Amino acid sequence: MLKSEEKQLVFEEHELLKHSSERLSRQFNRLIKTKINIAEQANNVVSSQLLHNESHLQSKRSADLKFALDGSIRSTSEDGLSAAFLPQDKYSEFYKQLINDSESLWKIVSPTLIQDFFNFYLVTKDNFIRIAPPNWALNVPGSFDFTKGETFNYAQAATNPSREAVWSKVYYDTIWHKWVVSVLVPIYLDNEFFGVTGSDIALETLLAQLPIGDREQHLLVFDAKGQLLAHPDLDKATLEQYGREGKKLLTEDFVNPDLQKLVSETIRLKLPESANSFVQDGETHIINIRKVENLNWYIGIYKKRSSALSALEELKVKFFGLFILYAILVALLLHQALYQLVLRRIHSLVNAVVSFGKGQLQTEFPKANKDEIGTLNGSFRDMAIEIRKLIDGLNQRISEKEIAEKAANRLSKAVAFSGTGVVITNQDFEIKYVNPKMVEMTGFEERHFIGSPLMNIISQEMAILVDDIDIDLRSRNYWRGDTLLQANERQSVWVSLSISPIREDGGEITSYVASAQDISFVKESQRKMEQLAYFDTLTGLANRTFFRMQLRKSMALAERGHYAFALFYFDLDEFKRINDTLGHDAGDQLLVEVANRLKKRLRTEDTIARLGGDEFAVLLSGIEHQTHAMEVANTIQRTLNEPIKLGNNEVIISASIGITMAPFDSQEEDQLLKHADLAMYEAKAKGRNTFHFYSQELNAAANERLFIENELRTGIREGQFRVYYQPQVDCRNNQVVGYEALIRWFHPNEGMIPPTKFIPIAEATGLIVELGAWILQEACEFAARLASQDLKNNISINLSARQFKDANLVSTLDKIIKQTGVEPKRLHLELTESMLMGHVEAAILQLHQLKALGVSISIDDFGTGYSSLSYLKRFPVDILKVDRSFVKDIPQDSNDMEITAAIIAMAQKLKLNVVAEGVETIEQIEFLQNNNCYIVQGFYYSPPVSEDELPALFERLKLKN
């Protein structure tokens, strides 16, 4: 019995060591994964901020670079937190920027990272390093090559094809004078290995995370190369000595041969777990060893075997004592021959022992007295108590076994009656069991499965997935994902499939279990949700979200150099007019018809999307030449140009198409969309119903527009604008009767920027309102100064469309008139025909409010818009200005002469004053005089001049007299 108990105690002690080792290993693994997550996050920050961010960090301070005589460049951050090192022969603008940006970035990230590691660094393949703290970069010799170190090579593509974070082996750092281990994360730039980010952890710090919590237990840590990392005989002084002498920490130098044999066997067999015993100092020890996967370390916990058997030794002493007491009892029996009272007491004890031996465990033993028999009674009572405990323990184990058997039976029934399909295989993935649910889901009989490979349950439609599953199972021993199950005479079934290993206590995989949950309903719901999320409900085309996803995929394929495509971006010309005149239902019908035509004429592999309103986009796969894209563009235009029946109306539409080619025009998604948009607007500018390819010139124009838009605000704020004045002259006497106020922009770097460039941008951004208010103020002050000189001339001021629609225009103008004291009748507000024709009734109301201030209204560029004479009659207009496009070709173009004469005659009939602009020759003056138009404006008399140049202008006009 004692031998059996001894085996049981040793077994239980092994289990305790196993649980301690498992708990310690699990805790340590969590710590290692946390360190890896921190390192990968830091790598993402460095990669995105330094290498994949076009603007970088744009540090305002330039790093202090020291070009040393040893051929190195070194730089210490201003705060002393980090330093950089670079060979002088690798110095370039790129590394100059990288030194500046990395210094700024290290100020932000390194204080946080040094809480988890004792340093943080970036090493590139060009031998550049940025590190915090700065010791390494400052202390290594100029000829030192970081890329030759073992730690750098751990992360390179040849040794780390998965591009994941990796751990180095433990090594001695000669700068920090510590045994350390490094976690390294590779950085790839344009899919080429660029370098690594890394952090070092002191071995002492890492091992401090392995508390045993039991003074009788000892810790043993070694790696897969046989290097010893922790042992009771491996103290701090020994570690320091070995490190400085450059010696390896071999297990054979510190552990006895018996334990060394276990270590070597564990490494050779690559065991995930090992439980065994060894002899040290003449005493048997038991040990449990577990592998730490991420570090490729082994953690062992061992203790003396004798400490587990101490309780058993006490029991042996008790039994020995009982034996002595039994001998005494025999002697007493001999003595009872002489003394009946003693014999009776012994007989009572014997009866109690016999009853106890028959299983009556609750038998009461005679009371213990101070005499020999009483002592014997007490000993037997104690022995009975111990035996009861042992029997209770045995009963408890039997009960637990029965409970386990019942649980296993319940589990077996649960699997059999589960609503999830279950398949169990052997270690070679050969099916040994399927539950009824799997039979029901697939329609196959049970014999179809038994003995066949596990991969046969997957539908042939998912054949591309089978190899990936097989690789995962053989490398990681598990797989989880969604797939289709092969079914008998029915459609394949969508399931959520999970394949996991079943391990024995020793960690050996003996079988696999695959569970399949029917998710057909979920997949159908997802399909309907995706239809709503990714497709336009009106046309059935892809929507903006799906289009961006497809574009992203196409860009990824194009980056690999084996794929090209064209991106079409277009909208329908005059769609708004159709929508406004025929109604939104007709507009929707039109969009549906356009979508149907595009689907019929384009290929199924092309992506057609409605981005919103009447905007469409098309991704044409496999298009490498512009000629192919031109053919498709012509096809689209011919398709759309065919008449479309909308109710009782028949319309013909066209499209302006912008085209960009990938990856030739750009390898960035947003840039490609921008290029297509620019090309579309260029197509509109060319007259619509055409297409245009993106070119660098379009990008330059867009950049110029952005530059002007940004500089406009600065120009307004810093007063870079001036008002020039072009005189309006009575050609009968060459007297100045008025001026047109014209804005000029004198940029400090670009010089004078023409109004044709900045006025449309100011109009689009709304800055024209602020700029127009300033022109009104300047022009009115100018008119007031003229009046103070007794020169009562008219001032013509152009109003932009946005300014004319501004609700504050009337109040602003009224305030300026009162402030400057100018006569309102001297102000001529010039508007174009197109400004008035957008919303006629609102325009008439606004014109009457302006007229109420006493100002005059002039229609500029008359004859170039779409105005109706009936509307012109309703407008409170005072002056018509004949556009320069009609005047410039006089007298060469007879048509222009007839149009100009007709405009002048019409104005006179309507009792309106007429001003001709763009006059440059004496022949044009004579023609206008012959047609009774006397107020002229143009370069014949003067270009626009500043107020300071007016005296010289007056002198020139006197000479013309």
Sequence and secondary structure as in RCSB ss.txt:
>XXXX:A:sequence
MLKSEEKQLVFEEHELLKHSSERLSRQFNRLIKTKINIAEQANNVVSSQLLHNESHLQSKRSADLKFALDGSIRS
TSEDGLSAAFLPQDKYSEFYKQLINDSESLWKIVSPTLIQDFFNFYLVTKDNFIRIAPPNWALNVPGSFDFTKGE
TFNYAQAATNPSREAVWSKVYYDTIWHKWVVSVLVPIYLDNEFFGVTGSDIALETLLAQLPIGDREQHLLVFDAK
GQLLAHPDLDKATLEQYGREGKKLLTEDFVNPDLQKLVSETIRLKLPESANSFVQDGETHIINIRKVENLNWYIG
IYKKRSSALSALEELKVKFFGLFILYAILVALLLHQALYQLVLRRIHSLVNAVVSFGKGQLQTEFPKANKDEIGT
LNGSFRDMAIEIRKLIDGLNQRISEKEIAEKAANRLSKAVAFSGTGVVITNQDFEIKYVNPKMVEMTGFEERHFI
GSPLMNIISQEMAILVDDIDIDLRSRNYWRGDTLLQANERQSVWVSLSISPIREDGGEITSYVASAQDISFVKES
QRKMEQLAYFDTLTGLANRTFFRMQLRKSMALAERGHYAFALFYFDLDEFKRINDTLGHDAGDQLLVEVANRLKK
RLRTEDTIARLGGDEFAVLLSGIEHQTHAMEVANTIQRTLNEPIKLGNNEVIISASIGITMAPFDSQEEDQLLKH
ADLAMYEAKAKGRNTFHFYSQELNAAANERLFIENELRTGIREGQFRVYYQPQVDCRNNQVVGYEALIRWFHPNE
GMIPPTKFIPIAEATGLIVELGAWILQEACEFAARLASQDLKNNISINLSARQFKDANLVSTLDKIIKQTGVEPK
RLHLELTESMLMGHVEAAILQLHQLKALGVSISIDDFGTGYSSLSYLKRFPVDILKVDRSFVKDIPQDSNDMEIT
AAIIAMAQKLKLNVVAEGVETIEQIEFLQNNNCYIVQGFYYSPPVSEDELPALFERLKLKN
>XXXX:A:secstr
 HHHHHHHHHHHHHHHHHHHHHHHHHHHHHHHHHHHHHHHHHHHHHIIIIIS TT    SS    EE TTSEEEE
E TTSS EEEEEGGG  HHHHHHHHHHHHHHHHHHHHHTTTSS EEEEETTS EEEESSHHHHHS TT  GGGSH
HHHHTSTTT TT   EE   EEETTTTEEEEEEEEEEEETTEEEEEEEEEEEHHHHHTT     TT EEEEEETT
SBEEE TT  HHHHHHHHHHT   BGGGTS HHHHHHHHHHHHHT SEEEEEEEETTEEEEEEEEEETTTTEEEE
EEEEHHHHTHHHHHHHHHHHHHHHHHHHHHHHHHHHTT HHHHHHHHHHHHHHHHHHTT TT       SSHHHH
HHHHHHHHHHHHHHHHHHHHHHHHHHHHHHHHHHHHHHHHHT SSEEEEEETT BEEEE HHHHHHH   HHHHT
TSBGGGGB GGGHHHHHHHHHHHHHHS EEEEEEE  SSS  EEEEEEEEEEE TTS EEEEEEEEEE HHHHHH
HHHHHHHHHB TTT SB HHHHHHHHHHHHHHHHTTS  EEEEEEEETTHHHHHHHH HHHHHHHHHHHHHHHHH
HS TTSEEEEEETTEEEEEEET  SHHHHHHHHHHHHHHHHS EEETTEEE   EEEEEEEETTS SSHHHHHHH
HHHHHHHHHHTTSSSEEE  HHHHHHHHHHHHHHHHHHHHHHHT EEEEEEEEEETTTTEEEEEEEEEEEEETTT
EEE HHHHHHHHHHHTHHHHHHHHHHHHHHHHHHHHHHTT   EEEEE  HHHHT TTHHHHHHHHHHHHT  GG
GEEEEEEHHHHHSSHHHHHHHHHHHHTTT EEEEEEETSS   HHHHHHS   EEEE HHHHTTTTT HHHHHHH
HHHHHHHHHTT EEEEE   SHHHHHHHHHTT  EEESTTT   B GGGHHHHHHHHHHH 
